[in-house]
Amino acid sequence: MDFLELAKSRYSTRDFSNRQVEDEKLKKILEAGRIAPTAKNMQPIKILVVKDNTKLNDILFNYNAPVNLIVCCDTNNTSKISIDNNYDCGDMDASIVACHMMLEATDLKVNNIWLRGFDSNKIREVLNQPNNIKPVCVIALGYDNEGYTPNERHYIRKEIDEIVEFI
Ligand SMILES: Cc1cc2nc3c(=O)[nH]c(=O)nc-3n(C[C@H](O)[C@H](O)[C@H](O)COP(=O)(O)O)c2cc1C
């Protein structure tokens, strides 16, 4: 499958079955995150792998995904852009890592969804992380429940000339 086909085949899953993600596949997904680029190659990323859903019960609505990758950046170690008021690249770094993992999962036929509906302080508290660890997003992984079809939003995208301006 070429890259564009792969990207087009991805969709958000909002109903996971209880089938577990194979360790070999999880390893490859994490490896795709490890090799992602980061600003100044600072690699300020920490990925918390949470398989015990009871730990996330009160802090994240994850559609019963059996594996949750909480992608964080260590704010003590992110690249800051001095010519732009010390713009902090941590969120971007973590998002690229997350994107790599989401697409590797898709390639391995592991269904997934990107989640941001959480309170970072609660995540830190429940998962025992220090203040410098900033949860940026969660990639929830698993397999669709039988008969699952993507939400209608998946099919709605702006046209290319609505989002691109050639200057
Ligand atoms: C930054 C970001 C945050 C998101 N947060 C959530 C979320 O908290 N809950 C949720 O159900 N979906 C979440 N999504 C999934 C989007 O709603 C979804 O990608 C979008 O509707 C397009 O649908 P598709 O992924 O099926 O193509 C998030 C996606 C992104 C990129």
PDBQT file of the ligand as one rigid body, heavy atoms in Angstrom, charges set to zero:
ROOT
HETATM    1  C1  LIG A 201      -5.988  16.627  18.286  1.00  0.00    +0.000 C 
HETATM    2  C2  LIG A 201      -7.142  15.660  18.225  1.00  0.00    +0.000 A 
HETATM    3  C3  LIG A 201      -7.923  15.453  19.354  1.00  0.00    +0.000 A 
HETATM    4  C4  LIG A 201      -8.980  14.529  19.322  1.00  0.00    +0.000 A 
HETATM    5  N1  LIG A 201      -9.674  14.257  20.475  1.00  0.00    +0.000 NA
HETATM    6  C5  LIG A 201     -10.690  13.382  20.447  1.00  0.00    +0.000 A 
HETATM    7  C6  LIG A 201     -11.389  13.047  21.647  1.00  0.00    +0.000 A 
HETATM    8  O1  LIG A 201     -11.050  13.477  22.747  1.00  0.00    +0.000 OA
HETATM    9  N2  LIG A 201     -12.448  12.180  21.541  1.00  0.00    +0.000 N 
HETATM   10  C7  LIG A 201     -12.829  11.635  20.344  1.00  0.00    +0.000 A 
HETATM   11  O2  LIG A 201     -13.782  10.856  20.330  1.00  0.00    +0.000 OA
HETATM   12  N3  LIG A 201     -12.149  11.902  19.198  1.00  0.00    +0.000 NA
HETATM   13  C8  LIG A 201     -11.098  12.746  19.223  1.00  0.00    +0.000 A 
HETATM   14  N4  LIG A 201     -10.382  12.999  18.070  1.00  0.00    +0.000 N 
HETATM   15  C9  LIG A 201     -10.744  12.336  16.798  1.00  0.00    +0.000 C 
HETATM   16  C10 LIG A 201     -11.387  13.336  15.804  1.00  0.00    +0.000 C 
HETATM   17  O3  LIG A 201     -12.662  13.688  16.234  1.00  0.00    +0.000 OA
HETATM   18  C11 LIG A 201     -11.408  12.662  14.417  1.00  0.00    +0.000 C 
HETATM   19  O4  LIG A 201     -10.088  12.439  13.983  1.00  0.00    +0.000 OA
HETATM   20  C12 LIG A 201     -12.158  13.529  13.364  1.00  0.00    +0.000 C 
HETATM   21  O5  LIG A 201     -13.507  13.658  13.695  1.00  0.00    +0.000 OA
HETATM   22  C13 LIG A 201     -12.061  12.941  11.953  1.00  0.00    +0.000 C 
HETATM   23  O6  LIG A 201     -12.547  11.615  11.926  1.00  0.00    +0.000 OA
HETATM   24  P1  LIG A 201     -11.621  10.390  11.469  1.00  0.00    +0.000 P 
HETATM   25  O7  LIG A 201     -10.439  10.333  12.424  1.00  0.00    +0.000 OA
HETATM   26  O8  LIG A 201     -12.489   9.166  11.618  1.00  0.00    +0.000 OA
HETATM   27  O9  LIG A 201     -11.185  10.628  10.067  1.00  0.00    +0.000 OA
HETATM   28  C14 LIG A 201      -9.301  13.862  18.110  1.00  0.00    +0.000 A 
HETATM   29  C15 LIG A 201      -8.479  14.064  16.975  1.00  0.00    +0.000 A 
HETATM   30  C16 LIG A 201      -7.406  14.927  17.039  1.00  0.00    +0.000 A 
HETATM   31  C17 LIG A 201      -6.519  15.089  15.814  1.00  0.00    +0.000 C 
ENDROOT
TORSDOF 0
